[in-house]
Amino acid sequence: MSGVPPPDVPPDVPDEGPPPPLKTAAATATAGAAARSDAGKAAPARTPARTPAAAGARRPKQDCEPIIVVKNLRNAFGDAVIHEDLDLTVCRGEILGVVGGSGTGKSVLLRSIIGLQTPEQGEVEVLGENMIDRTEDEAKNIRRRWGVLFQNGALFSTLTVAENVEVPIREYFPFLKPPLLDEIASYKIAMGGLPPDAGPKYPSELSGGMVKRAGLARALSLDPELLFLDEPTAGLDPIAAAAFDQLILSLQQRLGLTVFLITHDLDTLHAICDRVAVLADKKVIAVDTIPNLLALDHPWIQEYFNGPRGRTAAESYYKEGAVA
């Protein structure tokens, strides 16, 4: 992602290595306008953001550049073991869907990867960096390379949308001042698919879908390589959910993002995910395309993808010879 470096750091600011430069206003505006335009094209029905053939086209194994590697992970809360010997590899440039029943630890896995949960054992490597037992400064330098959209947006209720977006920018680029800071925030808001007048509004003044988009804008504020999304379409109506799917796909393609997406939304899995990781039995039992997962005889996989809702979602994407 090309861009211009931020203004020179004043002499009293310690040099801890230059953060990756934020995008130029023009480049960010172009991506934001395109993403907002694409999101607005969503049809009333949950039409696919890309064809099933494209969504299910598994990349050859030799083409996988690991961007997240989890090995032998164990998480427990008291006597309750959530994960045991969990392994997972996420490839650069893919949209990986993560599914599992309630209580299987999907969000715990995400928190372990991004350093908010310390596992009892195991290895976690993100962007080529070990995430276990890092100092706060070391972890901070790694975290600036990803963005996170938590469940329900997790916006600061006393800050406006623009101020929420500016929080990570102020943390990593404290020498940036208005009006440049405000301009960057406005373009990130556009990238999230929000109208310009959303910036001065508070979270309480937004709809559920707008809160999710504001959270996405904040996740994009530092031009991340990696995007974590925790239930991004939960609570949205079918039209808003389809538009959000399209927005994620558009941003992923234009910005070259890798997306780690926790969801229960079968339409999202079919529409935009390259592969799906299935959590069950305290570990990731399979990572593959949906057609290949359907060939497995694990009872949870069959019940999830071949149940009434699973069949309905699949039919909307695979009927009429959409997949050869």
N, C-alpha and C positions, 0 to 999 in steps of 0.2 A: 504494500500500500504506500504509494508515494505521498509526499507531503513536505512541508517546510518545517525546519526545526523551530522550537519556541524561542522567544527572545532570550538574549544572553542572561545567564544567571548572575544576579548581583554578587559582589565579592563575599558578602557575609553569608551566602547560602552554600553549605557544604556540598562538594561534588561527590555524589554517590553513584556516578555513572549516569549518562543522559537517558531519561525515559524515552521510549519510542515517540517520535513526533506525532502530534495530532494531525488529522487531515487538514488540508487547506479548506477554507470556507467553500470555495467553488466546488471542490471534489465532494465534500460532504453534502452540499446542497443538491448536487446532481443525483447522488445515491439516494438521498432522502426523498426527493421529488419522485424518482422512479419507483421507489418502494411504496410510497403513499399512493401513487397512481395504480400500481399493480394490486395493492390491497383493496382499492376501491372497485376493482373489476370483479370481485367475488360474486358468484351467482347466488340466488336465494337458496338453492339446494347445495349440499356439500359436494360440489363438483371437484374433481381432482385438481390439485395445484400442478401436478405433472402427471403424465400417463403412468399407469401401473407398470408398464414395461420399463420406463425410466426409473421409477421409484424402486423397483425390485431388481435393477441391474446391479448385481454384486460385483464389486471391483475385484480383479484378480488378487490373490493373496500376496503375490510378490510385489504388488503395487502399494501395499499397505505400509505407510510411514507412521509408526506408532506415535500418537501424541498424548495418550493416557495409557499407562500400564499399571494394573493392579494385580498383585500376586499374594496368594495365601492370606488374604485379609480376614481378620477376626474382630468382630464387634460384639460386645455384650454389655447389658445393663443389669448388674447384679447377677442373678442366676439365669436371666433370660438371654440366651445366645441369639443374636440377630444374624450374623454372618459367620461362616466357618469355612476356611480354605477357599475363599472367593477369588476367582481370577477373571480379569477383563482387560481387553485391549481395544482402544478406540483409534481408528485411522484418521489421519489428517484429511480434512476436506469432506468428511462424511457427516450425514445427519443420522445419529444413532438414537433410536427410540429405546427407552428402558421401561419395561412393564413388569408387573408382579402383583400378587394379591395384597390386600391391606395387611400391614404388619410385616411385610417381607423386607423392609429396610431400604426402600428406594431412596428416600431422602437422606437416610443415614449414610448410604453409600456416597451420595453427592457431597455431604458434609465431610466425609472422610477424605474425598479427593481434593476438596478445596481448603482443607486444613481447619475446619471448624469442629471436627470430631477426631480425637486421637484414638486410633484403633489399638486394641490390645496386642495385636501382632500383625505382621505382613509388611508389604512394600507398596508404596504409592509413588509413581513417577509421572509428572505432568510437564509437558514441553521440555523433556529431557532433564528435568530437575527432580531430585528426591524431595518429597514433601514431608517426610517423617523427621521429627526432632530438628527442625530448622529454627534458627533464631527469628525473632519478629522482623528484624530488618531484612533478613534473607527471604523470608516468606513474602514480605511486602513487595519486594522487587519481582517476585514471580507472579503474585496476584494481579499486578497491573497489566498482565498480558491476557487476562480473561475477564469476562463479564458474567454476572449472575442475575437472573430473574427469579426471585423467590416466589413461593406460593402467595397469592393475593397481592402481589406487587411489592409489599413491604416498604412502602413509601413513608417518609417522615411526615407525619400529619401536620406539623406546624410549619412546614416549608412548602413553598409553591412548587409546581412541576419543574420550572426552570431551576429553582434552587436545589431541588432533589437531584437533577441531572448534573449540577455543578459540584456536588459534594465530592465525587471521586477526582474531578479535575482539580479542585482546590487542594486536595490531599497530595496529589502527585506533582502538580504544577503550581505551587503556592505563589510564584512570581507573576502568574497571569492575572491581569486586572481587567475590569470593565473598561471599555465596551467589548474587548475581544472575548472575554469570558462569556458574556451574555450572547455574543454572536455565535460562538461555538455551541452553547447550550441550545440556542434556537434551531440550529441545523440538526443537532442530535434529536430534538423533539420532532423535527420533520422526518428524520429517518425512522422514528417509531410510528409513523403514520398518523400523527396528531396534527390538527390545524394550528396555525400560528397563535390563535387566541387561547390555546391551552396553557401556555407558559406561565402566565400570572395566576392561574387558578390553583386552589388547594385540593388535595386528594378528596376531601369531603364533597367537592363540587363536581366530581367526575363520575361517570358511569363505570360499571365494572370493567368493561372492555377498554375504556380510556385509562383506567388505573394500570391495567396490564401493559398497555402501550407506553405509558409513562415509565413504568419499571423497565421495559425493554430499552427505552431511550437512555436511561441511566446506565444500563448494562453495556450499552454501546459507547459510552462517553469517552473511553480511553482507547478507542479503535482496537478492540481485542482480536486475538487470533482464535480464541476459543470462547464459546457461548454455552452457559449452563442454563437450562430452562426447566423449572419445576412446576409441572401441571399448568402450562401456559394458557390452555383453553378451558380449564375447569371453571364452571359457572357461567360460561358464555353461551348465548343462543347459537343455533346452527349457522346462521349467516355471519355473525361476528367471529365464530370459531374458524369458519372457512377462510374469512378474510385474514385472520391472524396466521393461519397456515401459509397462505400465499405470501404474506409479508415476510415470514421467516425464510421461506424458500428463496424469495427475491434477494433478501439481504445475504443469505448464504452464498448464492451464486455470484453476486456482484462484489462481495467483500472477501470471498474465499474463506469463509468461516468454517470451523469445525463445530458441530452442535451436539451437545449431550442433552437429550430431551426426555424427561420423565413424564409419562402421560398414561391415562386410562382411555384416551380417546382413540377408538379403533379407526375412525375416519382419518385422523392425523397420521396414524401409523401407515395406512395404505397410501396416503396422499404424498407425504414428503420424506419418509424415512428410507434411507438406503438399507439399513439393517436394523434388527430389533434384538435387544438383549433381554432374556427372560430370567427374572429372579424367582426362585422357588427352592425349597429344601435347604435354605440358608446359604445359597450360592447362586452364581449365574450358571444355569443348566444348559443354556444354548445361546448362541449369537449368530444370527443368519437372516436371510431374507424371509419374508412371510411365506412364500411358496415352499421354501425348504423347511421352515419350522413346521408347516402343516404335515410334512412327511414323518415327523417324530411322533411316537406313541405315548409321550408323557401325558398323564391325565389332565393336568392343569392347562397345558398348551392346547390340547384338543377342546377342552371345555371353553377356554377363552376365545380362541379363533374360530371354532366351529359351533359355538353356541348361537342362539337366535340373533343376538346383536352382531356377533362376528360374521355370521353368514350375510346379514343385511348389508354390513359395511363392505364386505368383499364383493357382493353382487353389483354394487354401484360402481365398482372400479373394474371388475373383470368380465362383466357380461358383454355381449355384442362383439366377442372376439377381440377385446382390447389387448389381450395378451396372447401371443402366438403359442 
